[in-house]
Amino acid sequence: MKHVRFSVLLLMAINLLNLNWLQAEDKEASPFVWVDKAAEAYRAGKLKEAVQFADRAVAAEPKNPRLHFFKGQLHNALREYDKSITAYTKALALKPPAAIVTDLHQERGEAYFKAAKIKESIADFDAYLKDVPRQDPHHWQRGISYYYADEFKKGYEQFERHQTVNSNDVENAVWHFLCLARAKGIEEAKKKLIPIVGDGRIPMMEVLALFGGKSTPEKVLAKAKANDAAGPRLERQLFYAHLYLGLWYEAKKDFKLRDKYIGLAAAVADRHGYMGDVARVHAVLNKIKLPKPAAGK
């Protein structure tokens, strides 16, 4: 599924910060110097150091909600989701401007999902969409949360709306299938499988054929490994193959093979964005053990 890179969101958070403190007579005592240092450390990949500087910024101006938002973004980058949620919640309690409230609900909703707190994620996504209802058809994240909350009718309806704004995404068709299968049965889901043309990501068209009864798991895996794929490209293609094979086996109620493939996907989750988080959360919620890394890795 399409998502905005976290680095872009963090830079947006930096830009949202209230720059009134720049007028402070003693800049060393203001948050500005610490925000600047935190941003510099973040860009250098020193995330823990960046959080330490963000802590000092918050200490210098503890009632500034933008600083708590900024700190929450840094915790999110470190995958410290509970700390991220705490920072976002503090920012909301400080009654920030309406536009920031909207962004905070979206960010906290994602953090709740990553922390495997599904109902809480839906509540925040609902709050976000109440403020910006035009974003409803774009909000595939809420559809995925609906699946894990067993709200399958809401889930397949969300993916039907998403199809109107993202018509060539196999993942949307698959999640629609998964929700419909749980609500009305797998045969009904096959009949109403959304046709997709033009998803060039390997092996997604083969995945669609699998869900439509026109391919096999072996073909999906072979497609993911074809054309001498190697390195990060091979890992990415296998990640998607494993994730959707796991979900396919779940739809078929073959939980042993579901656990095998979800485990393989979750083992490399940290390198695959929000869908990596989906694999990891799926493993957490279903108590799936991850395979041990290969020797030398």
N, C-alpha and C positions, 0 to 999 in steps of 0.2 A: 504494500500500500504506500501511497505517496505521503511523505512527511517532511517537515522543515528540519534542516540540520540544527543540532543543539547550539553549535557555535554561533549561528545567526541569531538564535533566540537570546543568547547571552549578551551579544553585542547590542541587541535591541533593548535589553534590560538596562545596560549601561547608559544608553541614550535616554532612557526614561527617567533617569535619576534627576532629582530636583537640584539644579545648580545654584540655588540661592546662597549656599554656603561659600561660593567663590568670593562673595563680598566680605567674608569674615576677615577681620583685621589680622588674626593669627591663623594662617592657613594650616600650620602644623597641628593646630588644635581642632581643625575642622575635619569632616569625613573625606574631603576631596583628596587629600594626599593618600589616604588608605584605599580609596576606590581606584585611584590611578595605579597604585602598586599592585592591587588585586588583579586589575585588568592586565597589567604587564605580566604578572606571574601566570595568569591563565593562558595568555598567548604563548608563553614559553613552555606550557605543559606542566607547570608546577602547581597542580590543583590544590594540594593541601596547604601550600604556602598562600595561595590566593584566598582560601577560606580564612586563614589566620588574619590576613589584612582586612577581609570583609568584617570579621568580628570586631576589629578595632574601629572600623567605620561605624558600625552599629553602636558601639560603646560611646563614640563621640556624639552621635545624634540618634538616641534610641527610639525616638518617636517618629522617625522618618520611615514611612511604610516602604518607600522605594528601596531603601537599604536592606530591609528584610527580604524583599523580593529578590534583590541582587544576590544576597547570601543564599537564598533558597535555590537559585539557579546554579550556583557553584556546588552546593551539596548534591544537586541532581547530577551534575557532571561527574561527581565522585561516586555516583550510585548509592548515596546515603539518603534513601528515599524518605525514611521517617524524619530525619533532620530537615530535609527539604520541605516536607509537609508542615512541620512545626514552624519553619520560617515563613512560609506562605500564610499560615493561619494567623501568625502574629501580624503580618502585613495587613491582612483583612480586618483584624481587630482594631487597627489604627485608623480605619475609615479613610482609605486613600481615594483619589478622584475616581469617578465612575469608569473611565477607560481602563485604569489599572485594575480595578475590581474585576472587570471582565477577563483580562489577561490572567489574573491570579486564579480565577476559577478554572480556566483551561489548563494552566500549568499544574495546579494542585490536583485536578482530575487525573492528569497523566501520571503524576507522582503516586497518587492513591492506587492506580492500576498497577504500576510497577511494584508497589508494595503488596500486591495481591489483596487489596481492599476494594473489592469490586463495586459493592453498593455505594460506597463513598465516592468512587470515581464517577458513577452515573449521576449522583446528586450534583457534583460540581459541573459535569458536562451539561446537565439540565440548566443550571444557573447561568452558565456561559451562553447557551443557546437562547435563553430567555432574553438576554441582553442583545444578542445579535442573531435573530431568528433566520436571517438570510443565509447563515452558515449551516443550517440544518442539513441540507443535502450533501454537504461536503464532509459531514462528521462521521467518518467510518470508525473512528476510535470508540464512539458511543455504541455503535453496532457490535463491535467486538466485546465490549463490556457487557452488553445485553446477553450475548451468548454465554458468558461465564456466570451471569446472574440467573440463568435459566429463564430469561424473558425472551423466548424464541420468536414470538409473534412480533414484538417490538423490534427484534433484531432483523428479521427478514424484511420488514417494512422499511427499516433504516437503510438497508443495502439496496432496496428497490429505488429509494430516493437518491442514493449515492450514484446509482447507475446513470441517472439523468445528467450528472456533471462529470462522470469519469467512465466513459463508455468502453474503454479498451483495456480494462484491468481484470485479469483472470482472478485475482485474489477476491475482488468484490463478488464475482459470480460464485466462487467457492464458499465464501462466508454466508452468502444468501442461501446456498444449497444446505450448508450445515445447520443453519437455524430452521429452515423449512423442513429438513429431515427430522429434526427433533420435535417440531410442532405437528407435522402431518405425515411423517413417514418417508422413508428413503425413496420409494417409488414415485411419490408425488414430487419430491425434490428433483429427481432425474427428469421427470416430465417438464419441469419448469426451470431447468438449468438455463441460466442467462447465456445466450450466445455471445462470444467475444471474438473480435477480429483485430489483429494488429498488436498484441502484447508481445514485444520482441524479446522479453527476458527469458533466458533459458533456465529451467525447462517448463515455463508456465503454460504454454499451449498444450504440452503433453500432460500436464497436471489436469487441465480442463478436460482433455479427452478421457483421462482416468475417471473423473467424477461423472462423466457422461456415459460410462460403460464401454468406451471405445479404445481403451488402452489398459496397460497393466503396470503394477509397481516396478517390474523389471525394466520396462521401457522408459519409465520416468527416470530411474536411476541411470540407465544407459545414456539417455539424452543429456543428463546433468554432467556426465563424464566425457561426452563426445568431443571431437575436434581438438584433441590434445590439450584440453583445459588443464590448467595447473595453477598453483599458488592461490592468491586471494580470489581469483575468478572461480576456480574450482570449488573453493570452500563456500563461496556465496551461492553457487548453483546447487551444491549439495545441501546447504542449509535449507534452501527453499524446497528442494525435493524431500528432505527428511521431515520438515515441518508439515507439509501438506500430505505426505504419506501417513504421518501420525494422525492427522485429523481425519483422513479418509478411513483409516482403520477404526478410529473412534466411532465414526458414523455407522460402520459395519458391526460395532460392538466386539471387535477383536482387540481386547485391551492389552494383551501380551505384546502384539506387534505395535499397537499405539505407543506403549511405553518405550519400546525399542527406538522408534523413530523420533518421538518427541525428545527422548533423552539425548539422542545424537544432535538434534537441532539446538537444544538448550545448552549443551556443552560448549557451544561457540556463540552463545547469545550476545555476549557483550560487543561483538563486532558487527552486529546486524540491525542496529537501530531499534525502532519501536517493535518491529516484527520479531526481533531477537528477544525483546522483553515479553512478547506474547508467548514465545516458546518457553521461556524461563518460568513465567507465571503459570502456564499450563502444567509444567512439571511440579511446581510448588503445590498447586491446588490439588493435584492428583497423586502427590507423594511419589513421584517418579524419580528413581535413582539415576544420576548421570553416570555415563561410562567414564572410566579412568582414562586420562590422557595417555596417548601412545608414548612409549619410551623415547626420551630425547626431546620431547616437546614441553 
